[in-house]
Amino acid sequence: MGKNQKIASLIFAAGKGSRVKGYEGNKTLLPLVPKGGEVFQGDKPILLIIIDKLPQGPKAIVVNHKKEDVIRATGTCNAKYYEQPELNGTGGALLAARDFIKNEQYDSLLITMGDTPLIKASTFQGLVDGLSVCDLTILGFAPRDKKKYGVLDIEGNYVKRIVEWEYWHKFPAQEQERLSIVNGGIYAVKKDALIKYLELLSAQPHIVIKEREGKQVEVKEYFITDMVEMMYNDGLKTGYVVAADEDEVMGIDDVDSLKKAQGLYENQ
């Protein structure tokens, strides 16, 4: 991207993080520097560490769970806030920030999760730099164990689609081996392309059955991964960048991953 290109950033911080047992707050506010032997108490909240490493430019945070705490913790960051009324997927978080996406002045948008504190500023910048030859770039990584992550289906230099575990684990062994790069869930995208495909995404929800207050109900969910496939199928260039180390892309999903991240941060 040219030096005069303006970059905006969008951070998803709406989820509760229910797998972080014993913690009722918003997991993006968990500390990377624990104090007094308490893993949930300390300094350097994850979200603030991430914000510090994003490029200069407008910032927005998608909120829901304990939103007042998130807003209070990030009060000096000059960010705008958008509530995701129900937790309806990564695409739902994107749609919640539709006003920011459409009306803010920028050329490229970085989209990141609020629970991946070890990603380097240079990695974020590398995603944006990839937009010099692509319309969208995806952060991937090559793990020792793909677990149940979505994987990038790559053809040449571009990502055709992102295949979720529920599908790829049924593929023949040779095909599974080919799909070696995992989706890190962090993206950069040109504004014009994003606005167009945001509307297409909003028109194609997944209808899933979820339990709410003891009842089975139909819920509409939206996923950024669908937008990647739409773009590729329309001839846009959907590129990718591979992180040098899978620990860099680690999300804080539970107490064990929090402790690991705290240790890695201390040793940086």
RASULWO-V520301 format. One record per pair of residues at least 24 apart in sequence whose ideal C-beta (glycine too) atoms are under 10 Angstrom apart, sorted by the first residue. I is the first residue (numbers start at 1). J is the second residue. D is the distance in Angstrom with one decimal. If there is no record, write none. Layout:
i={I;I}
j={J;J}
d={D;D}
//
This chain:
i={1;1;1;1;1;1;1;1;1;1;1;2;2;4;5;5;5;5;5;5;5;5;5;5;6;6;6;6;6;6;6;6;6;6;7;7;7;7;7;7;7;7;7;7;7;7;7;7;7;7;7;8;8;8;8;8;8;8;8;8;8;8;8;8;8;8;8;8;8;9;9;9;9;9;9;9;9;9;9;9;9;9;9;9;9;9;9;9;9;9;10;10;10;10;10;10;10;10;10;10;10;10;10;10;10;10;10;10;10;10;10;10;10;11;11;11;11;11;11;11;11;11;11;11;11;11;11;11;11;11;11;11;11;11;11;12;12;12;12;12;12;12;12;12;12;12;12;12;12;12;12;12;12;12;13;13;13;13;13;13;13;13;13;13;13;13;13;13;13;13;13;13;13;13;13;13;14;14;14;14;14;14;14;14;14;14;14;14;14;14;14;14;14;14;14;15;15;15;15;15;15;15;15;15;16;16;16;16;17;17;17;17;17;17;17;17;18;18;18;19;19;19;19;19;19;20;20;20;20;20;20;20;20;21;21;22;23;23;23;24;24;25;25;25;25;25;26;26;26;26;26;26;26;26;26;26;26;27;27;27;27;27;27;27;27;27;28;28;28;28;28;28;28;28;28;28;28;28;28;28;29;29;29;29;29;29;29;30;30;30;30;30;30;30;31;31;31;32;32;32;32;32;32;32;32;32;32;32;33;33;33;34;34;34;34;34;39;39;39;39;40;40;42;44;44;44;45;45;45;45;45;45;46;46;46;46;46;46;46;46;46;46;46;47;47;47;47;47;47;47;48;48;48;48;48;49;49;49;49;49;49;50;50;50;50;50;50;50;50;50;51;51;51;51;51;51;52;52;52;53;53;53;53;53;53;53;53;53;53;54;54;54;54;54;54;54;55;55;55;55;55;55;55;55;57;57;57;57;57;57;57;57;58;58;58;58;58;59;59;59;60;60;60;60;60;60;60;61;61;61;62;62;62;62;62;62;62;62;62;62;63;63;63;64;64;70;74;80;86;86;86;86;86;87;87;87;88;88;88;88;88;88;88;88;88;89;89;89;89;89;89;89;89;89;89;89;89;90;90;90;90;90;90;90;90;90;91;91;91;91;91;91;91;91;91;91;91;91;91;91;92;92;92;92;92;92;92;92;92;93;93;94;94;94;94;94;94;94;94;94;94;94;95;95;95;95;95;95;96;97;98;98;98;98;101;101;101;101;101;102;102;102;102;102;104;105;106;106;107;107;107;107;108;108;108;108;108;108;108;108;108;109;109;109;109;109;109;109;109;109;110;110;110;110;110;110;111;111;111;111;111;111;111;111;111;111;112;112;112;112;112;112;113;113;113;113;113;113;114;114;115;115;115;115;115;115;115;115;116;116;116;116;116;116;116;116;116;117;117;117;117;117;117;117;117;117;118;118;118;118;118;118;118;118;118;118;118;118;118;119;119;119;119;119;119;120;120;120;120;120;122;123;123;123;123;123;123;123;123;123;124;124;124;125;126;126;126;126;127;127;127;127;127;127;127;127;128;128;128;129;129;130;130;130;130;130;131;131;131;131;131;131;132;133;133;133;134;134;134;134;134;134;134;134;134;134;134;134;134;135;135;135;135;135;135;135;135;135;135;135;135;135;135;135;136;136;136;136;136;136;136;136;136;136;136;136;136;136;136;136;136;137;137;137;137;137;137;137;137;137;137;138;138;138;138;138;138;138;138;138;138;138;138;138;138;138;138;138;139;139;139;139;139;139;139;139;139;139;139;139;139;139;140;140;140;140;140;140;140;140;140;140;140;140;141;141;141;141;141;141;141;141;141;141;141;141;141;141;142;142;142;142;142;142;142;142;143;143;143;143;143;143;143;144;145;145;146;146;146;146;146;147;149;149;149;149;149;149;150;150;150;150;150;150;150;151;151;151;151;151;151;151;152;152;152;152;152;152;152;152;152;152;152;153;153;153;153;153;153;154;154;154;154;154;154;154;155;157;157;157;157;158;158;158;158;158;158;158;158;159;159;159;159;159;159;159;159;159;159;160;160;160;160;160;161;161;161;161;161;161;161;161;162;162;162;162;162;162;162;162;163;163;164;164;180;181;181;181;182;182;182;182;183;183;183;183;183;184;184;184;184;184;184;184;184;184;185;185;185;185;186;186;186;186;187;187;187;187;187;187;188;188;189;189;189;189;189;189;190;190;193;193;193;193;193;193;194;194;196;196;196;196;196;197;197;197;197;197;197;197;197;198;198;198;200;200;200;200;200;201;201;201;204}
j={107;108;125;128;129;130;131;132;133;188;190;107;132;107;55;57;106;107;108;128;129;131;132;190;55;56;57;58;104;105;106;107;108;191;54;55;56;57;58;59;106;107;108;109;110;124;125;127;128;131;188;54;55;57;58;59;60;80;100;101;104;105;106;107;108;109;110;111;191;50;51;53;54;55;56;57;58;59;60;61;79;106;108;109;110;111;112;124;128;188;54;58;59;60;61;62;79;80;82;93;94;96;97;100;101;104;109;110;111;112;187;189;194;47;50;51;54;59;60;61;62;63;70;74;77;79;93;97;110;111;112;113;114;115;116;61;62;63;64;84;90;92;93;94;96;97;111;112;113;114;115;185;186;224;46;47;50;61;62;63;64;65;66;67;70;71;73;74;79;81;84;93;112;113;114;115;61;62;63;64;65;66;67;70;82;83;84;85;86;87;88;92;93;96;114;62;64;65;84;87;93;113;114;115;64;65;66;87;65;114;115;251;252;253;254;258;65;253;254;252;253;254;255;256;257;115;252;253;254;255;256;257;258;254;255;255;254;255;258;65;66;65;66;69;70;73;63;64;65;66;67;68;69;70;73;114;115;65;66;114;115;251;252;253;254;258;61;63;65;66;69;70;73;74;113;114;115;116;117;252;66;69;70;72;73;74;114;115;117;252;255;258;261;262;258;262;265;117;118;252;258;261;262;263;264;265;266;268;262;265;266;258;259;262;263;266;255;258;259;262;255;258;262;117;262;265;69;70;73;74;114;117;113;114;115;116;117;118;251;252;258;261;265;73;74;77;79;114;115;117;73;74;76;77;117;116;117;118;119;261;265;112;113;114;115;116;117;118;119;124;76;77;78;79;112;114;77;117;121;112;117;118;119;120;121;122;123;124;125;110;112;119;121;124;125;128;108;110;121;124;125;127;128;188;104;105;106;107;108;109;110;128;100;104;105;106;109;100;104;110;96;97;99;100;101;104;109;97;100;114;90;92;93;94;95;96;97;100;111;114;93;96;114;93;96;114;114;104;210;212;219;220;221;210;219;221;205;206;208;210;219;220;221;222;223;201;205;206;208;219;220;221;222;223;224;225;226;185;187;221;222;223;224;225;226;227;198;201;202;204;205;206;220;221;222;223;224;225;226;227;201;202;205;219;220;221;222;223;224;222;224;187;189;194;197;198;201;202;222;223;224;227;198;199;201;202;205;222;222;198;195;198;199;202;189;191;194;195;198;191;194;195;198;199;191;191;190;191;131;190;191;192;132;136;137;188;189;190;191;193;194;136;187;188;189;190;191;193;194;195;137;139;186;187;188;189;136;138;139;185;186;187;188;189;194;224;139;184;185;186;187;188;184;185;186;249;251;252;251;252;185;250;251;252;253;257;258;261;184;185;186;248;249;250;251;252;261;248;250;251;252;258;261;262;264;265;243;245;247;248;249;250;251;252;260;261;264;265;268;184;186;243;248;249;250;243;244;245;248;268;244;184;186;241;242;243;244;245;248;249;186;188;241;188;188;241;242;243;184;186;187;188;189;239;240;241;188;189;241;188;241;188;237;239;240;241;188;189;190;193;237;239;239;157;237;239;158;159;188;189;190;193;231;236;237;238;239;240;241;188;189;190;192;193;194;197;231;232;234;235;236;237;238;239;187;188;189;190;193;194;197;224;227;228;231;232;236;237;238;239;240;186;187;188;189;190;237;238;239;240;241;162;181;183;184;185;186;187;188;189;224;225;228;238;239;240;241;242;181;182;183;184;185;186;187;188;240;241;242;243;248;249;180;181;182;183;184;185;186;240;241;242;243;249;181;182;183;184;241;242;243;244;245;246;247;248;249;250;180;181;182;242;243;244;245;246;180;181;182;246;247;249;250;246;182;246;176;179;180;181;182;182;181;182;183;184;185;249;179;182;183;184;185;223;225;176;178;179;180;181;182;183;179;180;181;182;183;184;225;228;238;240;242;178;179;181;228;229;232;178;179;180;181;238;239;240;232;237;238;239;240;228;231;232;236;237;238;239;240;183;225;228;229;231;232;237;238;239;240;228;229;232;233;238;225;226;228;229;230;232;233;238;223;224;225;226;227;228;229;238;225;229;223;225;242;240;242;243;242;243;246;249;224;225;228;240;249;240;241;242;243;246;248;249;250;251;224;225;249;251;224;241;243;249;224;225;227;228;238;240;239;241;224;227;228;231;236;238;236;237;227;231;234;236;237;238;227;231;227;230;231;234;236;224;226;227;228;230;231;234;236;222;224;227;226;227;230;231;234;226;227;230;230}
d={7.1;6.2;9.4;5.8;6.1;8.7;5.4;5.4;10.0;9.1;9.2;8.5;8.0;8.6;9.8;9.4;8.5;4.4;6.2;7.9;9.9;8.2;9.1;9.6;9.4;9.1;5.7;7.9;9.1;6.4;4.6;5.2;7.7;9.3;8.2;4.4;7.5;4.4;8.5;9.9;6.3;7.1;5.2;7.6;6.3;9.0;8.8;10.0;5.7;9.4;8.2;9.4;8.9;5.2;4.4;7.0;7.4;9.9;7.6;8.4;5.5;8.2;3.7;8.5;7.4;5.0;7.3;9.7;8.1;9.1;7.9;9.9;4.4;6.8;9.4;6.5;7.5;4.8;7.5;9.3;8.8;9.0;9.7;7.2;4.5;7.9;6.9;8.1;9.7;9.5;9.7;9.3;7.7;5.1;7.9;7.0;9.8;9.7;8.7;8.3;7.5;9.8;5.7;6.9;7.5;9.5;6.0;7.0;5.0;7.4;9.4;10.0;9.9;7.0;6.5;7.0;7.8;7.1;7.3;4.9;7.0;9.6;9.6;9.0;9.7;7.9;9.5;9.6;8.9;8.2;5.6;7.6;5.0;9.9;10.0;8.1;5.0;9.3;9.8;8.1;6.8;9.8;4.7;8.4;9.2;9.0;7.6;7.3;5.3;5.5;8.6;8.8;9.9;9.8;9.2;5.9;9.1;5.3;6.3;5.8;8.4;8.6;9.5;8.6;5.4;9.9;9.7;8.5;10.0;9.3;9.5;9.1;9.9;8.4;3.6;8.1;8.8;5.1;5.6;3.7;6.4;9.8;8.0;8.8;9.2;7.8;4.4;9.5;9.4;6.2;9.9;8.8;6.0;7.7;8.2;9.6;7.3;6.3;8.9;6.0;8.9;9.0;8.2;7.9;8.2;4.3;8.0;7.9;7.9;9.7;7.1;9.6;7.3;7.5;8.5;9.5;9.5;9.9;9.7;9.5;5.4;4.5;8.4;9.8;9.0;9.5;7.2;7.6;5.8;6.0;9.9;8.7;6.7;7.2;6.2;7.3;9.9;7.9;8.6;9.4;8.0;8.4;5.5;6.2;9.4;9.9;8.1;8.7;5.3;4.1;7.8;9.6;5.7;5.4;8.5;8.3;9.7;8.6;9.4;8.0;5.7;9.4;5.9;8.5;9.6;8.2;8.8;9.4;9.4;9.4;9.4;6.7;8.5;9.3;8.6;3.8;5.7;9.8;8.9;8.2;7.7;6.0;6.7;9.4;5.5;9.2;9.1;8.2;8.8;6.2;9.7;5.8;8.7;8.9;8.8;7.5;9.6;5.8;8.8;9.3;8.8;6.4;5.7;9.8;9.0;4.4;8.2;9.8;7.1;7.1;7.4;8.7;8.4;5.6;9.9;9.3;6.5;6.1;6.1;7.3;8.8;8.2;8.1;8.4;9.2;7.3;9.8;9.4;5.8;8.7;9.9;8.9;9.9;6.9;6.1;8.2;4.3;9.5;9.8;6.3;8.8;7.9;9.6;6.6;6.4;8.9;9.9;5.2;8.4;8.2;6.8;6.8;9.2;7.5;9.1;9.8;4.6;8.5;9.4;9.8;7.9;6.5;8.4;6.5;8.5;6.9;5.8;9.4;7.2;9.1;10.0;5.4;9.9;7.5;9.6;9.2;9.0;10.0;8.2;9.4;8.8;9.6;6.7;6.8;4.1;8.9;8.6;6.2;9.4;6.3;7.4;9.5;7.6;5.9;9.4;10.0;9.1;6.9;7.8;6.4;6.3;9.9;6.5;9.8;9.1;9.3;6.2;9.4;9.0;9.3;8.6;9.9;7.7;5.0;7.3;6.0;9.3;9.2;9.6;9.3;9.6;5.4;9.1;4.3;8.4;7.5;9.3;8.7;9.8;7.4;9.8;9.1;4.6;8.2;9.6;5.3;5.6;9.2;9.9;8.3;9.7;8.8;9.4;8.9;8.6;8.3;10.0;8.0;10.0;9.4;7.5;9.0;9.4;10.0;9.4;8.9;8.0;9.2;9.2;9.8;6.5;6.1;4.8;6.2;9.6;9.9;8.6;7.5;9.1;9.3;8.7;4.0;4.7;5.0;8.2;9.4;9.3;7.1;9.4;9.1;7.5;5.6;4.6;7.6;9.6;9.5;8.6;5.2;8.0;9.1;8.3;8.9;9.9;7.5;2.8;4.8;5.3;8.2;6.6;6.9;9.5;9.4;8.7;9.8;8.0;6.4;4.7;8.5;9.7;8.5;8.5;9.5;9.9;8.4;9.8;6.6;7.3;9.1;7.4;9.3;6.1;8.1;6.8;9.7;7.2;5.6;9.8;6.2;10.0;9.5;9.0;6.6;9.2;8.2;9.6;7.6;6.1;6.5;6.3;8.9;9.2;6.0;8.1;9.9;8.6;9.3;9.8;6.0;8.4;7.0;6.0;9.0;10.0;9.7;9.4;5.8;6.9;5.7;6.7;9.9;9.0;9.8;8.2;6.9;5.6;8.0;6.3;9.9;6.0;9.9;9.7;9.9;7.7;7.5;5.2;8.5;9.7;10.0;9.9;8.7;6.6;4.5;7.3;7.0;8.9;7.1;8.6;9.4;8.1;4.8;8.1;9.4;8.7;5.5;6.6;9.6;6.2;9.4;9.5;9.3;9.7;9.1;4.8;4.5;7.5;8.9;9.5;9.2;7.6;7.7;6.9;8.3;6.2;6.8;5.2;7.7;9.2;9.9;8.5;9.1;7.1;9.8;6.1;9.5;9.2;7.0;9.6;8.7;6.3;5.1;7.6;6.1;9.6;9.6;9.7;6.3;6.1;6.9;8.2;8.3;7.0;7.6;5.7;6.5;9.1;8.6;8.9;9.6;6.5;9.7;9.8;9.2;8.3;7.2;9.9;6.0;8.3;9.9;6.7;8.5;7.9;8.0;9.9;9.4;8.9;5.0;9.7;9.1;9.7;6.9;7.2;4.0;9.4;9.1;9.0;5.5;4.9;9.8;9.8;8.6;8.6;6.7;9.5;5.1;7.8;5.7;5.7;7.5;5.8;9.5;9.3;8.2;9.9;8.4;6.7;6.8;7.7;9.5;8.6;9.0;8.4;9.7;9.7;8.1;4.3;6.6;3.6;8.6;9.8;9.9;6.9;5.3;8.6;4.5;8.9;9.3;6.3;9.6;9.7;9.6;4.3;5.2;6.8;8.3;6.3;7.1;4.4;7.2;6.5;8.0;8.7;9.5;8.0;6.7;5.9;8.9;7.0;7.6;5.0;7.2;9.3;9.3;6.7;4.8;7.6;9.8;9.1;7.8;4.7;6.2;5.9;7.6;9.0;6.5;7.3;8.6;7.6;5.6;8.5;9.5;9.2;9.2;6.7;7.0;7.3;4.5;7.5;9.7;10.0;9.9;8.1;3.9;7.5;4.1;7.2;8.5;7.4;5.7;8.0;6.2;9.3;6.7;9.3;4.1;6.1;6.3;5.7;9.8;9.3;5.0;7.0;5.1;7.2;8.3;7.1;5.6;8.7;5.5;9.6;6.3;4.4;8.6;7.7;4.7;9.1;7.4;4.6;9.2;5.8;5.8;7.2;6.3;8.3;9.5;9.6;6.9;8.9;9.2;5.6;4.6;9.7;8.7;9.8;7.2;9.7;9.3;8.1;7.9;7.9;9.4;5.7;8.4;9.8;4.2;6.3;8.8;9.0;10.0;9.6;7.0;4.3;9.7;8.3;9.3;6.3;8.5;9.3;4.1;7.6;6.6;5.6;6.7;7.2;8.7;4.5;7.3;6.0;9.5;9.9;8.9;9.4;5.9;9.2;8.7;6.3;9.3;9.8;9.0;9.3;8.7;8.2;9.0;6.5;9.6;9.6;6.9;8.7;8.1;9.6;6.2;8.3;9.9;9.6;6.5;8.9;5.9;5.3;6.0;7.9;8.9;9.8;6.1;8.7;9.2;6.6;9.5;4.6;7.1;5.4;8.6;7.1;5.2;8.3;7.8;7.6;9.0;6.6;4.2;9.6;6.7;8.6;9.0;8.7;8.6;4.1;8.7;9.9;5.7;7.3;9.6;8.8;9.6;8.9;7.5;9.8;6.9;6.2;9.9;9.6;9.8;8.1;8.3;9.4;7.1;8.9;9.0;9.5;9.3;9.0;9.0;6.5;9.0;8.8;4.3;9.6;8.8;8.0;9.0;8.2;7.6;10.0;9.3;9.2;7.6;6.5;9.8;9.0;8.1;9.6;9.7;9.4;8.8;9.2;8.5;9.5;8.6;9.8;9.3;9.1;10.0;9.2;6.6;9.5;6.2;9.6;9.7;8.2;9.5;9.9;9.5;9.1;9.2;9.5;9.6;9.1;4.8;9.1;5.7;6.0;8.5;8.5;9.7;10.0;7.6;8.7;7.4;5.7;9.3;9.3;6.1;5.0;7.4;8.2}
//
